[in-house]
Amino acid sequence: MARPPRAPLLRRLLFLAALAACCSYYLLALHAQASAPPPRYDGFAYGGGAAAAWKDAVLVEAFLDPLCPDSRDAWEPLRLAVDRYAPRVSLIVHPFPLPYHTYAFHACRALYIANKLNSSSTYPLLELFFKNQEKFYNAATSSLSSTAVTVEMSKMAVQAVGNSVSDFQSGFSDVRTDLAARVSFKYGCTRGVAGAPFFFVNGFLQPGGGSPIDYSTWISILDPLVSQNGARIEMFTSM
């Protein structure tokens, strides 16, 4: 009886070996390109003492683009919901510049400049961006240089920060603000963020990424968690 041909089996073995080699190379390359962790957790804590309250609070993380209309529409209902439950709910906003908004990265850098000059001005500046987005849309800035756009951002920012325009403008020459905005974008990518706004509650991604969540939906998400968390804290403190 004739033996079956070995060529198909050999081809399959060679294919599997090549596939394993490719996978090994990809994993090694991925490991080599991994970013070192930043010196502090990414993002801006909202509200007084928010960072200290993480341990016993429901943590909401929002990935927002200052020049994104959906991020703008998502901010007010989120802020109202967080304010309603504070300090039992904490919020961190991670700047996430979408690549199809030409000057979104500059806007995220502006938030880091504001945070450095006057940490209490970060969220007021974010709200100024939301109110004045049209000035920085792609069509409105198509004939302007990058420097001209950052000057306009600086003029707007001083309303919240309080420093001079030149002081704020100099922050765009500081490589640290560039690196901080890059870390925010890379961090979003590590979390699987693919648009704005994206929301996580206690580390879990909320459905509908890329679209705003209205106030009533936030209440339906947070209310049961706050109630459960309050009962858990009371149980342990009464022991």
HELIX and SHEET records of a PDB file:
HELIX    1   1 ALA A    7  GLN A   33  1                                  27    
HELIX    2   2 ALA A   51  ASP A   56  5                                   6    
HELIX    3   3 PRO A   69  TYR A   85  1                                  17    
HELIX    4   4 ALA A  104  LEU A  117  1                                  14    
HELIX    5   5 SER A  119  SER A  121  5                                   3    
HELIX    6   6 THR A  122  LYS A  131  1                                  10    
HELIX    7   7 GLN A  133  PHE A  136  5                                   4    
HELIX    8   8 ASN A  138  THR A  141  1                                   4    
HELIX    9   9 SER A  146  VAL A  161  1                                  16    
HELIX   10  10 VAL A  165  SER A  170  1                                   6    
HELIX   11  11 GLY A  171  SER A  173  5                                   3    
HELIX   12  12 VAL A  175  THR A  190  1                                  16    
HELIX   13  13 TYR A  215  THR A  237  1                                  23    
SHEET    1   A 5 PHE A  44  TYR A  46  0                                        
SHEET    2   A 5 VAL A  89  PRO A  95 -1                                        
SHEET    3   A 5 VAL A  58  LEU A  64  1                                        
SHEET    4   A 5 PHE A 198  VAL A 201 -1                                        
SHEET    5   A 5 PHE A 204  LEU A 205 -1                                        
END                                                                             
